[in-house]
Amino acid sequence: MYEIKGVNAAPGGRRTVRFHDHGYAVTPDRRAASFADTFLGEGAGCVTALVLLALTGLYSLLRTTGAPEAALTACIVLFLVALCYGALIALVHWASGVVADVLIVLLAVLTLPGLLFPAYRRALRRRLGGGGPETRRGWVPATALAGVWYQCDPRGGDVVTVRLTDGSVTAYVPPPERGRDLYDRFDALLRGTRPEQPAQPQPWQGYEPYPPHQPHQHPGHPRP
């Protein structure tokens, strides 16, 4: 999977384009993360782990250099606060995963007749994280591509225009210096869906070549 973020689509707005072997997916690109993602997400957990390591090293350094007791106490307090914050992040991730799985199973049991409908099955596989990329939101198979064009925008930047077999056209404006990359990804998908043209027959493939040119012989005058 290969993705390009920050692509402005017309129509559509700001999008993230994810390319796979047999298609691509276009999903909304959120510029600002939510409160939970910012303070309780994986990034916050990594920062907390780095802070704990830094405080551990700082405490050892302060003890070695004979720092005042107040500095050591402050370092210990900060370490405990960071440790509790990290434990809270881990607990939230664990609880959210367990609760979400339980709710999904209950929903699947209560709405069992909905499995008769393909749209519901695709949505359920998407929520459970299975079914491959074609079950994701905004999925477009490679066979739906009808054409792709690359051009420079007079106002600056590049524009990649994509036309699908249903006649819809979308213009994508990628971030700076990503225009050619975006075009190459679309073009590779498009070329992968085109049937190969039969090769032209060659003389050594069972066809006799034309005979070499023979100069025309003039009869001349008869000899006595």
C-alpha positions as semicolon CSV with decimal commas, in nm:
position;residue;x (nm);y (nm);z (nm)
1;M;0,000;0,000;0,000
2;Y;0,126;0,347;-0,092
3;E;-0,046;0,670;0,013
4;I;-0,022;1,038;-0,075
5;K;-0,176;1,279;0,175
6;G;-0,288;1,637;0,133
7;V;-0,433;1,596;-0,219
8;N;-0,697;1,854;-0,312
9;A;-0,966;1,688;-0,523
10;A;-1,223;1,872;-0,736
11;P;-1,486;1,772;-0,653
12;G;-1,423;1,635;-0,307
13;G;-1,189;1,865;-0,120
14;R;-0,881;1,759;0,073
15;R;-0,817;1,385;0,038
16;T;-0,572;1,103;0,101
17;V;-0,515;0,868;-0,194
18;R;-0,405;0,512;-0,110
19;F;-0,283;0,289;-0,393
20;H;-0,298;-0,090;-0,391
21;D;-0,208;-0,355;-0,647
22;H;-0,553;-0,366;-0,808
23;G;-0,713;-0,031;-0,722
24;Y;-0,703;0,280;-0,506
25;A;-0,904;0,440;-0,227
26;V;-0,981;0,809;-0,175
27;T;-1,070;0,910;0,181
28;P;-1,114;1,248;0,356
29;D;-0,792;1,393;0,496
30;R;-0,837;1,549;0,839
31;R;-0,606;1,846;0,884
32;A;-0,643;1,865;1,260
33;A;-0,663;1,557;1,478
34;S;-0,929;1,530;1,744
35;F;-0,863;1,580;2,113
36;A;-0,854;1,209;2,181
37;D;-0,611;1,140;1,896
38;T;-0,382;1,421;2,008
39;F;-0,364;1,350;2,382
40;L;-0,453;0,980;2,399
41;G;-0,328;0,849;2,067
42;E;-0,018;0,653;1,973
43;G;0,184;0,971;1,928
44;A;0,114;1,078;2,284
45;G;0,219;0,733;2,407
46;C;0,552;0,755;2,224
47;V;0,620;1,102;2,364
48;T;0,536;0,981;2,715
49;A;0,779;0,689;2,681
50;L;1,055;0,929;2,573
51;V;0,979;1,156;2,869
52;L;1,006;0,861;3,109
53;L;1,344;0,766;2,966
54;A;1,466;1,124;2,985
55;L;1,353;1,160;3,347
56;T;1,525;0,834;3,439
57;G;1,852;0,960;3,294
58;L;1,809;1,300;3,456
59;Y;1,748;1,146;3,797
60;S;2,063;0,936;3,770
61;L;2,263;1,242;3,663
62;L;2,130;1,451;3,953
63;R;2,216;1,185;4,206
64;T;2,565;1,147;4,062
65;T;2,636;1,521;4,075
66;G;2,495;1,559;4,428
67;A;2,198;1,780;4,336
68;P;1,971;1,919;4,607
69;E;1,698;1,696;4,746
70;A;1,428;1,924;4,608
71;A;1,550;1,864;4,253
72;L;1,547;1,487;4,307
73;T;1,196;1,502;4,450
74;A;1,069;1,709;4,159
75;C;1,222;1,460;3,916
76;I;1,051;1,170;4,094
77;V;0,716;1,350;4,094
78;L;0,740;1,423;3,722
79;F;0,833;1,059;3,658
80;L;0,527;0,935;3,849
81;V;0,299;1,177;3,665
82;A;0,434;1,065;3,327
83;L;0,402;0,702;3,432
84;C;0,037;0,749;3,531
85;Y;-0,031;0,933;3,204
86;G;0,123;0,649;3,005
87;A;-0,081;0,394;3,200
88;L;-0,396;0,597;3,124
89;I;-0,319;0,593;2,751
90;A;-0,264;0,216;2,756
91;L;-0,587;0,163;2,953
92;V;-0,789;0,377;2,713
93;H;-0,657;0,187;2,411
94;W;-0,726;-0,149;2,574
95;A;-1,075;-0,052;2,693
96;S;-1,173;0,105;2,360
97;G;-1,068;-0,208;2,173
98;V;-1,255;-0,445;2,406
99;V;-1,571;-0,233;2,418
100;A;-1,570;-0,185;2,041
101;D;-1,535;-0,559;1,977
102;V;-1,819;-0,641;2,219
103;L;-2,049;-0,382;2,062
104;I;-1,971;-0,506;1,710
105;V;-2,049;-0,866;1,805
106;L;-2,376;-0,766;1,972
107;L;-2,472;-0,556;1,672
108;A;-2,395;-0,843;1,436
109;V;-2,610;-1,082;1,641
110;L;-2,901;-0,841;1,669
111;T;-2,892;-0,756;1,300
112;L;-2,825;-1,107;1,171
113;P;-3,088;-1,084;0,892
114;G;-2,890;-0,794;0,746
115;L;-2,620;-1,039;0,639
116;L;-2,845;-1,125;0,344
117;F;-2,759;-0,786;0,192
118;P;-2,411;-0,740;0,031
119;A;-2,383;-0,374;0,139
120;Y;-2,433;-0,469;0,502
121;R;-2,177;-0,749;0,477
122;R;-1,919;-0,513;0,330
123;A;-1,982;-0,259;0,605
124;L;-1,950;-0,528;0,873
125;R;-1,621;-0,655;0,726
126;R;-1,495;-0,298;0,714
127;R;-1,573;-0,247;1,082
128;L;-1,406;-0,577;1,175
129;G;-1,098;-0,485;0,975
130;G;-1,123;-0,770;0,725
131;G;-1,215;-0,821;0,365
132;G;-0,915;-0,650;0,207
133;P;-0,878;-0,294;0,075
134;E;-1,175;-0,328;-0,163
135;T;-1,409;-0,319;0,138
136;R;-1,271;0,016;0,255
137;R;-1,442;0,348;0,213
138;G;-1,382;0,522;-0,119
139;W;-1,247;0,214;-0,297
140;V;-1,212;0,235;-0,677
141;P;-1,099;-0,077;-0,870
142;A;-0,832;-0,038;-1,135
143;T;-1,074;-0,165;-1,399
144;A;-1,285;0,149;-1,345
145;L;-1,008;0,376;-1,478
146;A;-1,065;0,507;-1,829
147;G;-0,791;0,771;-1,859
148;V;-0,539;0,981;-1,667
149;W;-0,369;1,307;-1,769
150;Y;-0,089;1,514;-1,618
151;Q;-0,052;1,888;-1,668
152;C;0,099;2,190;-1,497
153;D;-0,134;2,439;-1,335
154;P;-0,067;2,797;-1,461
155;R;-0,128;2,922;-1,107
156;G;0,141;2,688;-0,975
157;G;0,159;2,320;-0,899
158;D;0,049;2,016;-1,094
159;V;-0,291;1,872;-1,182
160;V;-0,366;1,503;-1,236
161;T;-0,703;1,446;-1,404
162;V;-0,865;1,104;-1,375
163;R;-1,165;0,984;-1,577
164;L;-1,359;0,671;-1,482
165;T;-1,557;0,438;-1,703
166;D;-1,886;0,583;-1,570
167;G;-1,791;0,922;-1,719
168;S;-1,702;1,098;-1,393
169;V;-1,391;1,319;-1,395
170;T;-1,188;1,425;-1,092
171;A;-0,895;1,669;-1,086
172;Y;-0,633;1,605;-0,817
173;V;-0,387;1,874;-0,706
174;P;-0,116;1,701;-0,500
175;P;0,134;1,865;-0,263
176;P;0,442;2,028;-0,420
177;E;0,677;1,786;-0,598
178;R;0,430;1,497;-0,570
179;G;0,246;1,553;-0,897
180;R;0,455;1,318;-1,108
181;D;0,444;1,052;-0,839
182;L;0,064;1,071;-0,823
183;Y;0,035;1,051;-1,201
184;D;0,271;0,752;-1,223
185;R;0,063;0,561;-0,966
186;F;-0,261;0,619;-1,156
187;D;-0,094;0,543;-1,488
188;A;0,047;0,213;-1,356
189;L;-0,302;0,103;-1,249
190;L;-0,445;0,207;-1,586
191;R;-0,177;0,024;-1,784
192;G;-0,227;-0,285;-1,575
193;T;-0,591;-0,308;-1,687
194;R;-0,529;-0,260;-2,061
195;P;-0,510;-0,575;-2,273
196;E;-0,181;-0,626;-2,447
197;Q;-0,173;-0,547;-2,817
198;P;-0,079;-0,844;-3,039
199;A;0,270;-0,818;-3,175
200;Q;0,321;-0,765;-3,546
201;P;0,429;-1,085;-3,728
202;Q;0,797;-1,096;-3,818
203;P;0,960;-1,280;-4,112
204;W;1,116;-1,537;-3,879
205;Q;0,777;-1,624;-3,728
206;G;0,659;-1,845;-4,014
207;Y;0,614;-1,582;-4,285
208;E;0,826;-1,581;-4,600
209;P;1,004;-1,252;-4,659
210;Y;0,967;-1,064;-4,983
211;P;1,222;-1,183;-5,246
212;P;1,515;-0,950;-5,298
213;H;1,483;-0,692;-5,572
214;Q;1,600;-0,817;-5,911
215;P;1,708;-0,560;-6,170
216;H;1,504;-0,559;-6,490
217;Q;1,691;-0,727;-6,778
218;H;1,662;-0,553;-7,112
219;P;1,666;-0,791;-7,411
220;G;1,915;-0,582;-7,613
221;H;1,986;-0,629;-7,983
222;P;1,994;-0,976;-8,135
223;R;2,335;-1,104;-8,236
224;P;2,392;-1,182;-8,607
